[in-house]
Amino acid sequence: MEEALRKRILDNIRMPKLRIERALIVTESYRQSEGEPMIIRRAKALHDYTNKIPIVIEDWQLVVGCFSAEPFAVSPYPEGCWRTILDNLDSFASRPGDKYLVTERDKQKLREVLPWWRGKSIEDCIFNILPSEVKEAYEAGLVDTGYFTAGSGNFSADYGKVIYKGFAKIAEEIEEKILRLDLTRPESLNEWLFYKAALICCDAVIDYAQRYAELAKTMAEKEARPERKKELLLIARNCERVPKYPATNFFEAVQAFWFTHLLLHFDTVGGAGIVAGRIDQLLAPFVEGIPKEDIRKWLENFWINYNQIMYFLPGRSAYVWAGHPVSEQPTIAGVDEKGEDASNELTELMLEIDKELRLPQPDIAVMFHNKIKREVLIKACEALPFTMKPKFFNYDVMVKQALERGIRDNIDLKDLVTLGCVANGPQGKTWGNNGFTFLNLAKVLELALNNGVDPLTGKKLGPRTGEPTSFKTFEEMFEAFKQQLAHIVRLTVVMMNVIEEVHTKMNPQPLASILIDGCLEKGIPVWEGGARYNIPGTEAVGLANVADSLAAIKRLVFDEHVIGMEQIIASLRANFEGEWERLRSKLIYDAPKYGNDDDYVDDIAVEVAALFCSELRKYRNKRGEYCPSLASVSAHVGLGRFVGALPDGRKAREPLADGMSPSQGMCSKGPTAVIKSMTKIDHSLATGGTLLNMKFNAGMLTNPTSREKFIHILETYMELGGYHVQFNIIDTERLRDAQLHPEKYPDLLVRVAAYVAQFGQLPKELQDDIIMRSELGEA
């Protein structure tokens, strides 16, 4: 890739343009279809979009199709959150978190158009019916969500259906289903509407590709360079063929995938986590007979295109999810139908290309198992210092989590992929929403320490569980935490049920429903339970803070009696300032910390994790049991702003611990101790996934000897029952210098959570969080 293109991509990602064409097209489409069933309106909006959005083929493109009206730009979603867009128009370029460039002309146009959505957006409808106690919990940072303003991703479509069958054949099958319907049956009416919407979506995708075919032919006629003319004619032939018809070669297969992937993002209303799935397996049958240099060239172009997809994040969510956490990773390697290693030449080629390009997207998930090829593992580790990718998932634990969710089919268990950030499910058969909400465990503890009252606002947000100064035993303290947690889990479930109901009615996602197994067969869209498997759920944030805080109280107050609970409470309310600084040091250094293989605190972490998982799994929605997750994306920073000082020594409003990782800077006994602490928790109980971040100095992978030690750490974590781990391989001092002198590091990539971002793009608090994570040496 030319360096000028790479620089342009990174510059655009750092502050992309906000293009308003999508907003205008969708608004007009909704005006024209007002009064029709929503699933038809959504399909018509997609059709209008594919036929009216400006299209362009840039000189570098072989795989064509743009996420917005131009490459590397973002589009707002007024059907999700018109009011938040309107309120933030003048601050998009200067706010903390992801920034966007908006022209004054476009601002004015949006001010004219957006008010039409008053009372009609997803955000409006959710807040109109959300119970007041849930609103208060949200406003206080006890729970958070991106689903108030955006739609649902967290799924992997059946891309093979498009590549091997094509939308023309899919449409034929849908028409056959319509002919078999008996409309005297009341339930058949909704099936009929779904199928009609699905047919409109099939036409929309086919029309979109045809527009690109015609553009490529027109450009070829005017092109003077023979090589580029040849490329444009090939692009035209590809787009005429796919995704309408089955792909016949590698070039068509990649293009069919990309068109489908792009338009699924429109269908979600800005939902993240539409993952590629097992793309090395999907494309492998098409590489025979294709020169390796051509495969590399087109795959590299495909990889570059991935960086176009940047979500528009309004208001608060831009801070909670800073750095474009698109989470659209392919899951590579894994096992075949016989349980043997499934790695192939594309597996290794994808790792090589990602290392060479050094771009944020796509993230990559390597499925680890005990038969994985050594060469694949080595290539994966060699790429880490350059891109902080890939992340690693344990296939054996994936299977255990799938079994916990009731998946028994052996073929489906062999075809598991990562979904969204850390969840998993069979490719093309699983509907997501495993990240419906974030539950702030640290805030729950804060309520237990204040008899249900939020000390930052003075509002009563939880049940009366007793004044902590009256507790005579640690068990009384922990019982108060349990009661607060049960209350907040209940509120979280109420919030998720409201979100589910509104999205079912307003965001039925007909295109996604075509490509998730079970929907067409049942005649039911994804939100109504059409998918074969469902993983609704929530993510718990701040596990380490709670474990460390409870361990400090248990040891120093109840076991050793060196501090009184009155002192603890007073110091927290003073934010450890003045006379309380010495007590803060005692809480930090004289109490055990999770992540150091100390059963005293690790046992508390195990109990808190199991308690959260069991409490959430008591509840079901209309699609199935809720799936708990011990992950945080970057919400540990945003939610930390809502939490006062804690007994682990953390000061008010500082970031919380990320995922299920230890608190920042609290690991003192090396990586082996970290993974032993992490694997005391039963990862299979967190059926929505777990997340461990580890940071090593840059020298960890500089030579074969250190690399072997690193691989041994990774293998040990997996053998002990760890589910997922990801790495930053970078010196802390380099990060500090990059924070002070960002101009020196324009392309520095870091692992934020289950996604990679440019370090200079992140808000300072998130940069500080990454800097403060413990830098681990050798085992």
Secondary structure, 3 states (H helix, E strand, C coil): CCHHHHHHHHHHHHCCEECCHHHHHHHHHHHHHCCCCHHHHHHHHHHHHHHHCCCCCCCCCCCCCCCCCCCCEECCCHHHHHHHHHHHCCCCCCCCCCCCECCHHHHHHHHHHHHHHCCCCHHHHHHHHCCHHHHHHHHCCCEECCCCCCCCCCECCCHHHHHHCCHHHHHHHHHHHHHHCCCCCHHHHHHHHHHHHHHHHHHHHHHHHHHHHHHHHHHHHHCCCHHHHHHHHHHHHHHHHCCCCCCCCHHHHHHHHHHHHHHHHHHHCCCCCECCECHHHHHHHHCCCCCHHHHHHHHHHHHHHHCCCCCCCCCCHHHHCCCCCCCCCEEEECECCCCCECCCHHHHHHHHHHHHHCCCCCCCEEEECCCCCHHHHHHHHHHHHHHCCCEEEEHHHHHHHHHHCCCCCHHHHHCEEEECCCEEEECCCEECCCCCEEEEHHHHHHHHCCCCECCCCCCECCCCCCCHHHCCCHHHHHHHHHHHHHHHHHHHHHHHHHHHHHHHHHCCCHHHHHCCCCHHHHCCCHHHCCCCEECCEEEEECHHHHHHHHHHHHHHHHHCCCCCHHHHHHHHHCCCCHHHHHHHHHHHHCCCCCCCCCHHHHHHHHHHHHHHHHHHCCCEECCEECEEEECCCCHHHHHHCCCCCCCCCCCCCCCCCCCCCCCCCCCCCHHHHHHHHHCCCCHHHCCCCECCEEEECHHHHCCHHHHHHHHHHHHHHHHCCCCEEEEEECCHHHHHHHHHCHHHCCCCEEECCCCEEEHHHCCHHHHHHHHHCCEECCC
